[in-house]
Amino acid sequence: MSQIQVSGFVPDDFNGNEFSLRIEDSIEIENFYRDENISTGLRYAGGYPIISVRGVLATQCRSGDRVRLTIETNLRAGKIGIRNVEVVKI
């Protein structure tokens, strides 16, 4: 499984359970999705790629935090997707 670390800010409207992390380095994450043949589409908001952070990882964050998210490829039902591994405040 391949991994990548991406960074961004936790949005101000974070409710404590889930948020969409706006990825600062668009080219890096787009290349990762392409190079790893990830089946799930990369979502965008405001022109930036976003990744959902939920559950235990989300509860470690606060509105306005700058965080680094580690994601890795994950084989599901014969398709390559991603899963969140770790989030760290930076």
Secondary structure, DSSP 8 states (H G I E B T S, - for coil): --EEEEEEE--TT--SSEEEEE-S-HHHHHHHHHHTT--S--EEETTEEEEEEEHHHHHT--TT-EEEEEEEEEEETTEEEEEEEEEEE-
